[in-house]
Amino acid sequence: MHVVVDDRGELWHAGSVELRRRLGDERPNFNVAEYAVRNLGFIDLHIRAQSLQVTCRPEFVNPISMVGLRYLLIDLQPRRIMLKLFRDGWQYEIVAGVDDVVDKIENLAKEAQRNFFRRPLALSTIEGDKRLRFHKLLSAWRECEGSIAALPTSLLEKADALDRSITVKLGSSGRMSIVERGSGFGFYGLGWHSDAIGRPFEEQPDQNYAAWLRDDYLESIGTAAPRFDWVDATIAAAPDLRRRVVYERLILPWRTGSGDRLASGFSIIRSAPSLS
């Protein structure tokens, strides 16, 4: 048996039409399961008799997927388990049991995200005199209750927030794509940022950072609620360059008249020391 656990904890047969539809491509010219593992945080499982191979990319796997994996492993009770992990190439490891599988993946995920830290801030701290741009944007969102015609461009402009904002759209496959981006971002270099619109959100130069951010946007869209955070992140801007940025960020979810689900993240840098 060959199945995958998606980023919602749901189980799919790897070769099924339903999985291809879930990914938004019914006639792909690529290995669907491998693509989902390497880019979307899915977990791939090959089951043969009492043997099991678990394939994943730890830094992309989220806690919901891990819950789905744990339940499946408890049901299967395999005698032999091999981990196939994507970490700068494929790596293989034999593990002793169910708990060892989960612990290994979770520890590697935490290690990959050790450069990223967030602390939730109360929306009540967004006051007009201290955080004016956040205040104006949050007020605009509350006034329209997150309902817009197409894109939130005009609301972002009125709040003087367009330059430091990025807006993503959630597709039917569960993937997000960038549909709007302000001119105030430059840590990946002008080449990437100039053609960011239309790119999958996860396909940023620092994919670990993108995977870490992705869950915040998905949570805001899923709950239809704003979130306000203090973020400290060390980003791999290039293979030989890291940049540490400290910023406050407000994420707002939107729903359009056609039913599209979007989210905009607006941030203000509080400090940005460079690291070699």
Sequence and secondary structure as in RCSB ss.txt:
>XXXX:A:sequence
MHVVVDDRGELWHAGSVELRRRLGDERPNFNVAEYAVRNLGFIDLHIRAQSLQVTCRPEFVNPISMVGLRYLLID
LQPRRIMLKLFRDGWQYEIVAGVDDVVDKIENLAKEAQRNFFRRPLALSTIEGDKRLRFHKLLSAWRECEGSIAA
LPTSLLEKADALDRSITVKLGSSGRMSIVERGSGFGFYGLGWHSDAIGRPFEEQPDQNYAAWLRDDYLESIGTAA
PRFDWVDATIAAAPDLRRRVVYERLILPWRTGSGDRLASGFSIIRSAPSLS
>XXXX:A:secstr
 EEEE TTS EEETT HHHHHHTT SS SS HHHHHHHHH  EEEEEETTEEEEEE GGG  HHHHHHHHHHHHH
H  SEEEEEEESSSEEEEEESSHHHHHHHHHHHHHHHTTTEEEEEE GGG  TTTSHHHHHHHHHHHHHTTEESS
 SHHHHHHTT GGGEEEEEE TTS EEEEEE TT  TT HHHHHT TTSBTT SSSHHHHHHHHHHHHHHHHHT 
 EEEEEEEEEEEETTEEEEEEEEEEEEEEEETT  EEEEEEEEEEE  EE 
